[in-house]
Amino acid sequence: MGAQLRVYRQKIRSAQTTKKITRAMELISASRIQKAQARMAASAPYARAVTRAVSAVATYSNVDHVLTTERENPRRAAVVVFSSDRGLAGGFSSQVIREANELRTRLEGEGLEVVNYLVGRKAVQYYAFRRRTAAKEWMGGTDQPTFETAKDIADTLVDAFIASGENEGVDEIHIVYNRFVSLVTQTPEIVRVLPLEIVDGVEEPGESDVLPLYEFEPEVDDVLGALLPVYIESRIFNAMLQSAASEHAARQKAMKSATDNADKLIREYTRLANNARQAEITQQISEIVGGADALVSAK
């Protein structure tokens, strides 16, 4: 009984230590998620302004630009997966990787070769374990993304898209990331960024409406050439900010569940330890009473 009691007490101490760690990580994520949400809100006006500008130029001009033109016979498609660098975030990385695998299956069913671009150590480890190659990888800072990283990713993707027709070029670019809905919900989302699909920022004109006329200075090609890379950068950076906020929210939820489970374990092990201690006391009393009876009988 004594050995069993020592085991339960050791388990209680382990659960208490685990609870302190998970509680601290929960509080850290709760503080960081506020900053992540603030960064998302601060970047929203710029993203909307860029979207309106690109929508206006792309909608009301008849110029075929390389970034807005559908390829006749697409051969390769790039898939950018945004995961996390660290674990202990529940299903944050696994759900976005699962969505990327479903996208890969769909694209391959359409006859496209998939080229992987990975953001975050978890995605890199997942693809490396399964011996899947990646065209380029970015690791570090997924919980606090920087615009420099977003620009590097955007430049790499645009260069690969422009180089279509060559061995290293791609004809489509898709991004897969976790969209921040609330502190409880983060949903994986797939967005095709190239060829450009403008889905917001411009309302469809009515029958009696007159389409606006735009004069471009310099030419339309130059305006699109300057705006579209900025638009791609803003979409990539927005995806990184969404992913960072989702990561903090997922980690906070996971650590809260771990803390609650530690509390349950502590209560359960405390009950078992009390039962073991009571059984040990009962056994000792029984041994003492049995020894006393034996002495009385001997006399």
C-alpha positions as CSV (number, residue, x, y, z in Angstrom):
1,M,0.0,0.0,0.0
2,G,2.8,2.4,0.8
3,A,4.4,2.0,-2.6
4,Q,1.0,2.6,-4.3
5,L,0.5,5.7,-2.3
6,R,3.9,7.0,-3.3
7,V,3.0,6.4,-7.0
8,Y,-0.2,8.4,-6.7
9,R,1.6,11.3,-4.9
10,Q,4.2,11.3,-7.7
11,K,1.5,11.5,-10.3
12,I,-0.2,14.3,-8.5
13,R,3.1,16.3,-8.5
14,S,3.5,15.6,-12.2
15,A,0.0,16.8,-13.0
16,Q,0.5,19.9,-10.9
17,T,3.7,20.8,-12.8
18,T,2.0,20.2,-16.1
19,K,-0.9,22.4,-15.1
20,K,1.5,25.3,-14.3
21,I,3.1,25.0,-17.7
22,T,-0.2,24.8,-19.7
23,R,-1.7,27.6,-17.7
24,A,1.3,29.8,-18.4
25,M,1.1,29.0,-22.1
26,E,-2.6,29.7,-22.1
27,L,-2.0,33.2,-20.6
28,I,0.8,33.9,-23.1
29,S,-1.4,33.0,-26.0
30,A,-4.2,35.1,-24.6
31,S,-2.0,38.1,-24.5
32,R,-0.5,37.6,-27.9
33,I,-3.8,37.0,-29.6
34,Q,-4.9,40.6,-28.8
35,K,-1.8,41.9,-30.6
36,A,-2.5,39.6,-33.6
37,Q,-6.0,40.8,-33.9
38,A,-4.9,44.4,-33.7
39,R,-2.4,43.8,-36.5
40,M,-5.2,42.2,-38.6
41,A,-7.5,45.2,-38.0
42,A,-4.7,47.7,-38.8
43,S,-3.9,46.0,-42.1
44,A,-7.5,45.8,-43.3
45,P,-7.9,49.3,-44.6
46,Y,-4.7,49.0,-46.8
47,A,-5.8,45.6,-48.1
48,R,-9.2,47.0,-49.0
49,A,-7.7,50.1,-50.8
50,V,-5.4,47.9,-52.8
51,T,-8.2,45.6,-53.7
52,R,-10.4,48.5,-54.9
53,A,-7.5,49.9,-57.0
54,V,-6.7,46.5,-58.6
55,S,-10.4,45.7,-59.2
56,A,-10.9,49.1,-60.9
57,V,-8.0,48.6,-63.3
58,A,-8.6,44.9,-64.0
59,T,-12.4,45.3,-64.5
60,Y,-12.5,48.5,-66.6
61,S,-9.6,47.8,-68.9
62,N,-9.4,45.5,-71.9
63,V,-5.7,44.8,-71.6
64,D,-4.5,41.2,-71.1
65,H,-1.9,41.2,-68.4
66,V,0.2,38.1,-67.6
67,L,-1.1,38.0,-64.0
68,T,-4.7,38.2,-65.0
69,T,-4.8,35.9,-68.1
70,E,-5.9,32.3,-67.8
71,R,-3.5,29.9,-69.3
72,E,-4.8,27.8,-72.2
73,N,-3.1,24.5,-71.2
74,P,-2.1,24.8,-67.6
75,R,0.4,22.1,-66.5
76,R,1.7,23.0,-63.1
77,A,0.0,24.5,-60.0
78,A,1.7,25.9,-56.9
79,V,0.2,25.2,-53.5
80,V,1.4,27.4,-50.6
81,V,0.7,25.8,-47.2
82,F,0.7,28.1,-44.1
83,S,1.3,26.1,-40.9
84,S,3.0,26.9,-37.5
85,D,6.5,26.6,-36.3
86,R,5.6,25.2,-32.9
87,G,3.1,22.5,-31.7
88,L,0.7,22.4,-28.8
89,A,-1.9,24.2,-30.9
90,G,-4.5,21.4,-31.2
91,G,-5.4,20.7,-34.8
92,F,-4.2,24.0,-36.2
93,S,-1.5,22.6,-38.5
94,S,-3.1,19.2,-39.2
95,Q,-6.4,20.7,-40.5
96,V,-4.6,23.0,-42.9
97,I,-2.3,20.2,-44.1
98,R,-5.4,18.0,-44.6
99,E,-7.0,20.7,-46.7
100,A,-3.9,21.0,-48.7
101,N,-3.8,17.3,-49.4
102,E,-7.4,17.4,-50.6
103,L,-6.5,20.3,-52.9
104,R,-3.6,18.4,-54.2
105,T,-5.8,15.4,-55.0
106,R,-8.3,17.6,-56.8
107,L,-5.6,19.4,-58.9
108,E,-3.9,16.1,-59.8
109,G,-7.3,14.8,-60.9
110,E,-7.4,17.8,-63.3
111,G,-4.1,16.7,-64.7
112,L,-2.0,19.4,-63.0
113,E,1.4,18.8,-61.4
114,V,1.5,20.2,-57.9
115,V,4.5,22.2,-56.7
116,N,4.7,22.7,-52.9
117,Y,5.7,25.9,-51.1
118,L,5.8,25.5,-47.4
119,V,5.5,28.1,-44.6
120,G,6.1,26.9,-41.1
121,R,8.2,24.1,-39.5
122,K,5.2,21.7,-39.0
123,A,4.4,21.6,-42.8
124,V,8.1,21.2,-43.6
125,Q,8.4,18.3,-41.2
126,Y,5.2,16.7,-42.5
127,Y,6.3,16.8,-46.1
128,A,9.9,15.8,-45.3
129,F,8.7,12.7,-43.4
130,R,6.6,11.6,-46.4
131,R,9.5,12.4,-48.8
132,R,7.6,15.1,-50.7
133,T,9.7,17.8,-52.2
134,A,9.1,21.5,-51.8
135,A,10.2,24.2,-54.2
136,K,10.9,26.6,-51.3
137,E,10.4,26.7,-47.5
138,W,10.1,29.5,-45.0
139,M,10.5,28.8,-41.3
140,G,10.5,31.0,-38.2
141,G,8.2,33.8,-37.1
142,T,4.8,32.2,-38.0
143,D,3.3,33.5,-34.8
144,Q,4.6,37.0,-35.4
145,P,4.8,37.4,-39.3
146,T,6.7,40.2,-40.9
147,F,6.0,42.0,-44.2
148,E,9.5,41.2,-45.4
149,T,8.7,37.5,-45.3
150,A,5.4,38.1,-47.1
151,K,7.2,40.1,-49.8
152,D,9.7,37.3,-50.2
153,I,7.0,34.7,-50.6
154,A,5.0,37.0,-53.0
155,D,8.1,37.7,-55.2
156,T,8.9,34.0,-55.4
157,L,5.4,33.1,-56.4
158,V,5.1,35.9,-59.0
159,D,8.5,35.0,-60.5
160,A,7.4,31.3,-60.8
161,F,4.1,32.4,-62.4
162,I,5.8,34.7,-64.9
163,A,8.3,31.9,-65.7
164,S,5.4,29.6,-66.8
165,G,6.3,27.5,-69.8
166,E,9.7,26.7,-68.4
167,N,10.6,23.8,-66.1
168,E,10.4,25.9,-62.9
169,G,7.3,27.9,-63.8
170,V,3.7,27.4,-62.6
171,D,0.4,28.2,-64.2
172,E,-1.8,28.6,-61.1
173,I,-1.1,29.6,-57.5
174,H,-3.2,28.5,-54.5
175,I,-2.8,29.4,-50.9
176,V,-4.1,27.3,-48.0
177,Y,-4.3,28.9,-44.5
178,N,-6.4,29.0,-41.4
179,R,-8.9,31.9,-41.5
180,F,-9.5,33.5,-38.1
181,V,-13.3,33.6,-37.4
182,S,-13.3,33.9,-33.6
183,L,-11.4,32.8,-30.6
184,V,-13.2,29.4,-30.8
185,T,-13.4,28.9,-34.6
186,Q,-10.6,28.9,-37.1
187,T,-11.4,27.4,-40.5
188,P,-9.0,26.3,-43.2
189,E,-9.5,28.2,-46.4
190,I,-8.2,27.8,-50.0
191,V,-7.7,30.9,-52.2
192,R,-6.5,31.0,-55.8
193,V,-4.4,34.1,-56.0
194,L,-3.1,33.7,-59.6
195,P,-4.4,34.0,-62.3
196,L,-6.0,36.9,-60.5
197,E,-9.6,36.5,-59.4
198,I,-11.1,39.7,-58.1
199,V,-14.1,38.8,-56.1
200,D,-14.5,41.8,-53.8
201,G,-14.1,45.6,-54.0
202,V,-16.2,46.2,-57.2
203,E,-20.0,45.9,-57.4
204,E,-21.7,44.7,-60.5
205,P,-23.3,47.6,-62.4
206,G,-27.1,47.6,-62.9
207,E,-28.8,47.9,-66.3
208,S,-29.2,51.7,-66.1
209,D,-25.7,52.3,-64.7
210,V,-23.0,53.7,-66.8
211,L,-19.6,52.1,-66.5
212,P,-17.0,54.6,-65.3
213,L,-14.3,55.7,-67.7
214,Y,-10.7,55.6,-66.5
215,E,-7.7,57.4,-67.9
216,F,-4.4,55.7,-67.0
217,E,-1.2,57.5,-66.5
218,P,1.1,55.8,-67.4
219,E,-0.3,53.1,-69.6
220,V,-2.6,50.3,-68.3
221,D,0.1,47.7,-68.5
222,D,2.4,49.9,-66.3
223,V,-0.4,50.5,-63.8
224,L,-1.2,46.8,-63.6
225,G,2.5,45.9,-63.5
226,A,2.9,48.1,-60.4
227,L,-0.4,47.3,-58.6
228,L,-0.6,43.5,-59.0
229,P,2.6,42.6,-57.1
230,V,1.4,44.9,-54.3
231,Y,-1.9,43.2,-54.3
232,I,-0.3,39.7,-54.2
233,E,1.9,40.9,-51.3
234,S,-1.1,42.2,-49.4
235,R,-3.0,38.9,-49.9
236,I,0.0,36.8,-48.7
237,F,0.5,39.1,-45.7
238,N,-3.2,39.0,-44.8
239,A,-3.1,35.2,-44.9
240,M,0.0,35.2,-42.6
241,L,-1.8,37.5,-40.2
242,Q,-4.9,35.4,-40.2
243,S,-2.8,32.3,-39.7
244,A,-0.9,33.9,-36.8
245,A,-4.1,34.9,-35.0
246,S,-5.6,31.5,-35.6
247,E,-2.5,29.8,-34.2
248,H,-2.7,31.8,-31.0
249,A,-6.4,31.2,-30.6
250,A,-5.9,27.4,-31.2
251,R,-3.0,27.2,-28.8
252,Q,-5.0,29.1,-26.1
253,K,-7.9,26.7,-26.5
254,A,-5.7,23.6,-26.5
255,M,-3.8,24.8,-23.4
256,K,-7.1,25.6,-21.6
257,S,-8.2,22.0,-22.3
258,A,-4.9,20.7,-21.1
259,T,-5.2,22.7,-17.9
260,D,-8.8,21.5,-17.3
261,N,-7.6,17.9,-17.9
262,A,-4.7,18.4,-15.4
263,D,-7.3,19.5,-12.8
264,K,-9.3,16.4,-13.4
265,L,-6.3,14.2,-13.1
266,I,-5.2,15.9,-9.8
267,R,-8.7,15.3,-8.4
268,E,-8.8,11.7,-9.5
269,Y,-5.3,10.9,-8.2
270,T,-6.0,12.7,-4.9
271,R,-9.1,10.5,-4.5
272,L,-7.2,7.4,-5.3
273,A,-4.3,8.4,-2.9
274,N,-6.8,9.0,-0.1
275,N,-8.3,5.6,-0.7
276,A,-4.9,4.0,-0.7
277,R,-3.9,5.9,2.5
278,Q,-7.2,4.8,4.2
279,A,-6.6,1.2,3.1
280,E,-3.1,1.4,4.5
281,I,-4.4,2.8,7.8
282,T,-7.1,0.1,8.0
283,Q,-4.6,-2.6,7.3
284,Q,-2.2,-1.3,10.0
285,I,-5.1,-1.2,12.5
286,S,-6.1,-4.7,11.6
287,E,-2.6,-6.0,12.1
288,I,-2.3,-4.3,15.5
289,V,-5.7,-5.7,16.6
290,G,-4.7,-9.2,15.3
291,G,-1.4,-9.0,17.1
292,A,-3.1,-8.0,20.4
293,D,-5.6,-10.9,20.0
294,A,-2.8,-13.3,19.5
295,L,-1.0,-12.1,22.7
296,V,-4.3,-12.5,24.7
297,S,-4.9,-15.9,23.3
298,A,-1.3,-17.0,24.2
299,K,-1.8,-16.1,27.8
